[in-house]
Amino acid sequence: MKIRDFLRENKLSVGDNVSLLLEKLSIKDGRILNILEAEIGEKAKMSKSKGNVVDPETAVEKYGADTVRLYILFAAPPQQDFEWSEEGIQGVHRFLNRLWNFVTAQEEKFKEIHYTQRELRKVKVKAKEFRRKTHSILKNYIESVEQDFGFNTAVADIMKLFNELSAFIPSNPEEKKVFKESLDILLKMLFPFAPHIAEELWYRIGHKTLLAESGFPEVDPEALKVEELEIPVQVNGKLRGRIKIPYDASEETAKEKALQLERVKSLLKEKKPKRVIYVKNKLINIVV
């Protein structure tokens, strides 16, 4: 019988035995244990008798209550067990630090941005598409929490929205308004999991009422609608028509629509395009 099979059959782990052996030999190199766990066995389960439990107070003192809570909810669905990982909690701690630095570095700018729902529903093009992404992520977040208590996927949605915010650079008043709305939604999404940092950042960006009293954001059905735009269709560089496509449509989508134009069909005469030049949201040129 292989060592791995013996350990599993007897409900033992490498960590149960090797960690004690290494301790008796005064070997403190954790890499040895990690290698053995990966090769022939499973990690030791937490147990007081094995002396491998994590003290919550120590973790809170080191990383803060928000980090510990967010990590526990993010690590696995509530119906499953999970193994504590120092790398995992450090990753969550880095995420909260990134969020803190991102907001505090420009908190004065955020204080100057104000918006109404009526204004937000009138935004166009880039601002509208960014707002669609925000409300789409919010929709997934709400469904994860309400349908199956999927807190781990809800936390992943928070991180996804932060990535969208980090990559978005507003360049006009419309874009700044949806940028501020997105940050407001992000903090409200974060609040049930990490209330201390969320409440502090909420205050720092200019809100006078407590985040706890502000109510949870609702998905705007209007924001989820995909905006269409019209682009010119060229054949060998000459304008032959126009098509309507969703904002940020892929080349395949634009190409399929362009090839359906009767004028383009008559010029191609069943020939396959030699090349397709697609400038996203600008034009498509079919070379034959």
C-alpha positions as CSV (number, residue, x, y, z in Angstrom):
1,M,0.0,0.0,0.0
2,K,1.3,3.5,-0.9
3,I,2.0,5.9,2.0
4,R,-0.6,8.3,0.6
5,D,-3.3,5.6,0.6
6,F,-2.4,4.4,4.1
7,L,-2.6,8.0,5.5
8,R,-6.0,8.6,3.9
9,E,-7.4,5.2,4.9
10,N,-6.4,5.8,8.5
11,K,-7.5,9.5,8.4
12,L,-4.0,10.7,9.1
13,S,-2.2,13.6,7.5
14,V,1.5,14.2,6.9
15,G,1.1,17.3,9.1
16,D,-0.1,15.2,12.1
17,N,3.1,13.2,12.2
18,V,5.9,15.0,10.4
19,S,5.3,18.3,12.2
20,L,5.8,16.6,15.5
21,L,8.9,14.8,14.2
22,L,10.4,18.1,12.9
23,E,9.7,19.8,16.2
24,K,11.5,17.0,18.1
25,L,14.4,17.3,15.8
26,S,14.4,21.1,16.2
27,I,13.9,21.6,12.5
28,K,12.0,24.8,11.8
29,D,12.1,24.8,8.0
30,G,8.4,24.8,7.0
31,R,9.3,24.0,3.4
32,I,10.0,20.4,4.2
33,L,6.5,19.9,5.6
34,N,5.0,21.7,2.6
35,I,6.9,19.5,0.1
36,L,5.8,16.3,1.9
37,E,2.2,17.4,2.1
38,A,2.2,18.1,-1.6
39,E,3.8,14.8,-2.6
40,I,2.3,12.1,-0.4
41,G,-0.4,13.4,1.9
42,E,-2.8,16.1,3.0
43,K,-2.5,19.1,5.2
44,A,-3.2,18.6,8.9
45,K,-6.6,19.7,10.1
46,M,-6.8,22.3,12.8
47,S,-7.0,20.7,16.3
48,K,-6.0,21.9,19.8
49,S,-4.4,18.5,20.4
50,K,-2.1,19.0,17.4
51,G,-1.2,22.5,18.5
52,N,-1.9,23.9,15.0
53,V,-4.9,26.2,15.6
54,V,-4.9,29.8,14.7
55,D,-5.8,32.2,17.5
56,P,-8.4,34.7,16.2
57,E,-7.2,37.4,18.5
58,T,-3.6,37.1,17.2
59,A,-4.9,37.2,13.6
60,V,-7.0,40.3,14.4
61,E,-4.1,42.1,16.1
62,K,-1.8,41.4,13.1
63,Y,-4.2,42.0,10.2
64,G,-7.3,43.7,11.6
65,A,-10.9,42.5,12.1
66,D,-11.9,43.5,8.6
67,T,-9.2,41.4,6.9
68,V,-9.9,38.3,9.1
69,R,-13.6,38.5,8.4
70,L,-13.2,39.1,4.7
71,Y,-10.7,36.3,4.4
72,I,-12.9,33.7,6.2
73,L,-15.9,34.5,4.0
74,F,-13.8,34.6,0.8
75,A,-11.9,31.4,1.4
76,A,-14.8,29.0,0.8
77,P,-18.6,28.7,0.6
78,P,-20.2,28.6,4.1
79,Q,-21.3,25.0,3.7
80,Q,-17.7,23.8,3.2
81,D,-14.6,23.6,5.5
82,F,-11.5,25.4,4.6
83,E,-7.8,25.3,5.6
84,W,-6.3,28.4,7.0
85,S,-3.7,29.8,4.7
86,E,-1.3,32.6,5.7
87,E,-0.8,33.4,2.0
88,G,-4.6,33.7,1.6
89,I,-5.1,36.1,4.4
90,Q,-2.1,38.2,3.3
91,G,-3.7,38.4,-0.1
92,V,-6.9,39.8,1.3
93,H,-4.9,42.2,3.5
94,R,-3.1,43.5,0.4
95,F,-6.4,44.0,-1.4
96,L,-7.8,46.2,1.4
97,N,-4.6,48.2,1.5
98,R,-4.8,48.8,-2.2
99,L,-8.4,49.9,-1.9
100,W,-7.5,52.2,1.0
101,N,-4.6,53.8,-0.9
102,F,-6.6,54.1,-4.1
103,V,-9.4,56.1,-2.3
104,T,-7.4,58.2,0.1
105,A,-5.0,59.3,-2.6
106,Q,-7.8,61.1,-4.4
107,E,-10.4,61.6,-1.6
108,E,-10.5,65.4,-2.2
109,K,-11.5,64.8,-5.9
110,F,-14.2,62.4,-4.8
111,K,-15.7,65.0,-2.4
112,E,-16.2,67.4,-5.3
113,I,-18.2,65.0,-7.5
114,H,-22.0,64.9,-7.0
115,Y,-24.6,63.1,-9.1
116,T,-28.3,62.3,-9.3
117,Q,-29.9,59.2,-10.8
118,R,-31.5,61.3,-13.5
119,E,-28.1,62.5,-14.6
120,L,-26.6,59.0,-14.5
121,R,-29.3,57.6,-16.8
122,K,-28.4,60.2,-19.5
123,V,-24.7,59.4,-19.8
124,K,-23.4,58.1,-23.1
125,V,-20.7,55.9,-24.7
126,K,-17.8,55.2,-22.4
127,A,-19.6,56.4,-19.2
128,K,-22.7,54.4,-20.0
129,E,-20.6,51.2,-20.7
130,F,-18.7,51.6,-17.4
131,R,-22.0,52.1,-15.6
132,R,-23.4,48.9,-17.2
133,K,-20.4,46.9,-15.9
134,T,-20.9,48.3,-12.4
135,H,-24.5,47.4,-12.2
136,S,-23.9,44.0,-13.9
137,I,-21.4,43.2,-11.1
138,L,-23.8,44.5,-8.5
139,K,-26.5,42.2,-9.9
140,N,-24.2,39.1,-9.6
141,Y,-23.3,40.1,-6.1
142,I,-26.9,40.3,-4.9
143,E,-27.8,37.0,-6.6
144,S,-24.8,35.3,-5.0
145,V,-25.8,36.4,-1.5
146,E,-29.6,36.1,-1.7
147,Q,-29.8,32.8,-3.6
148,D,-27.3,30.5,-1.9
149,F,-25.3,32.6,0.6
150,G,-22.3,32.6,-1.8
151,F,-20.3,35.1,0.2
152,N,-17.1,33.9,-1.4
153,T,-18.3,34.8,-4.9
154,A,-19.8,38.1,-3.5
155,V,-16.3,39.0,-2.2
156,A,-14.9,38.1,-5.6
157,D,-17.4,40.5,-7.2
158,I,-16.2,43.3,-4.9
159,M,-12.6,42.6,-6.1
160,K,-13.7,42.6,-9.7
161,L,-15.5,45.9,-9.4
162,F,-12.4,47.4,-7.7
163,N,-10.3,46.2,-10.7
164,E,-12.7,48.0,-13.1
165,L,-12.5,51.2,-11.0
166,S,-8.7,51.0,-10.9
167,A,-8.5,50.7,-14.7
168,F,-11.0,53.4,-15.5
169,I,-9.7,57.0,-16.0
170,P,-12.5,59.5,-16.1
171,S,-11.9,62.4,-18.5
172,N,-15.2,64.4,-18.5
173,P,-18.0,65.3,-16.0
174,E,-20.2,62.3,-17.1
175,E,-17.4,59.8,-16.6
176,K,-16.6,61.4,-13.2
177,K,-20.2,61.0,-12.0
178,V,-20.4,57.3,-12.9
179,F,-16.9,56.8,-11.4
180,K,-18.2,58.2,-8.1
181,E,-21.4,56.2,-8.2
182,S,-19.3,53.0,-8.8
183,L,-17.1,53.7,-5.8
184,D,-20.2,54.4,-3.7
185,I,-21.7,51.0,-4.8
186,L,-18.3,49.3,-4.1
187,L,-18.2,50.5,-0.5
188,K,-21.8,49.5,0.1
189,M,-21.0,46.0,-1.2
190,L,-18.0,45.8,1.0
191,F,-19.7,47.1,4.2
192,P,-21.4,43.8,5.3
193,F,-17.9,42.1,5.1
194,A,-15.5,44.8,6.2
195,P,-17.6,47.5,7.9
196,H,-14.8,49.5,9.6
197,I,-12.8,50.3,6.5
198,A,-15.9,50.8,4.4
199,E,-17.4,53.3,6.8
200,E,-14.2,55.3,7.1
201,L,-13.7,55.5,3.3
202,W,-17.4,56.5,2.9
203,Y,-16.8,59.4,5.3
204,R,-13.5,60.4,3.6
205,I,-15.1,60.8,0.1
206,G,-17.6,63.4,1.4
207,H,-20.7,61.6,2.7
208,K,-22.4,63.2,5.7
209,T,-24.6,60.3,6.7
210,L,-23.3,57.0,8.0
211,L,-22.9,54.2,5.5
212,A,-24.8,51.9,7.8
213,E,-27.8,54.2,7.4
214,S,-27.5,54.9,3.7
215,G,-29.4,51.8,2.4
216,F,-28.2,49.1,0.1
217,P,-27.8,50.0,-3.7
218,E,-30.3,48.7,-6.2
219,V,-29.6,47.5,-9.7
220,D,-30.7,50.0,-12.3
221,P,-32.4,48.1,-15.2
222,E,-31.6,51.0,-17.5
223,A,-27.9,50.7,-16.7
224,L,-27.9,47.1,-17.8
225,K,-29.0,47.9,-21.3
226,V,-26.2,47.6,-23.9
227,E,-25.8,50.8,-25.9
228,E,-25.6,50.5,-29.7
229,L,-23.6,52.7,-32.0
230,E,-23.3,53.2,-35.7
231,I,-20.0,52.7,-37.6
232,P,-19.1,52.9,-41.3
233,V,-18.5,49.8,-43.4
234,Q,-15.8,50.1,-46.1
235,V,-14.8,47.7,-48.9
236,N,-11.3,48.2,-50.1
237,G,-11.3,51.6,-48.3
238,K,-14.5,52.9,-49.8
239,L,-17.6,53.6,-47.8
240,R,-20.3,51.1,-48.7
241,G,-22.8,51.4,-45.8
242,R,-23.2,51.6,-42.0
243,I,-24.1,49.1,-39.3
244,K,-25.3,49.3,-35.7
245,I,-23.3,47.2,-33.2
246,P,-23.0,47.1,-29.4
247,Y,-20.4,49.4,-27.8
248,D,-17.1,47.6,-27.6
249,A,-18.3,44.8,-29.9
250,S,-15.8,42.2,-31.0
251,E,-14.3,42.0,-34.5
252,E,-16.4,38.8,-35.2
253,T,-19.6,40.6,-34.3
254,A,-18.8,43.6,-36.4
255,K,-17.7,41.4,-39.3
256,E,-20.8,39.3,-39.2
257,K,-23.0,42.4,-39.3
258,A,-21.0,44.0,-42.1
259,L,-21.2,40.9,-44.3
260,Q,-24.9,40.9,-44.1
261,L,-25.2,44.3,-45.9
262,E,-26.7,43.8,-49.4
263,R,-24.2,46.3,-50.8
264,V,-21.3,44.4,-49.4
265,K,-22.7,41.1,-50.6
266,S,-23.0,42.4,-54.2
267,L,-19.4,43.6,-54.1
268,L,-18.0,40.4,-52.7
269,K,-19.9,38.1,-55.1
270,E,-19.4,35.1,-52.8
271,K,-15.6,35.8,-52.5
272,K,-14.1,35.4,-49.0
273,P,-12.6,38.6,-47.6
274,K,-8.8,38.6,-47.8
275,R,-8.5,40.7,-44.7
276,V,-10.7,42.6,-42.2
277,I,-9.5,45.8,-40.6
278,Y,-11.6,46.6,-37.5
279,V,-11.0,49.7,-35.4
280,K,-13.2,49.2,-32.3
281,N,-16.1,51.5,-32.1
282,K,-14.9,53.4,-35.2
283,L,-15.1,51.5,-38.5
284,I,-14.6,48.2,-40.3
285,N,-12.8,47.8,-43.6
286,I,-13.2,44.6,-45.7
287,V,-10.3,44.0,-48.1
288,V,-11.0,41.7,-51.1
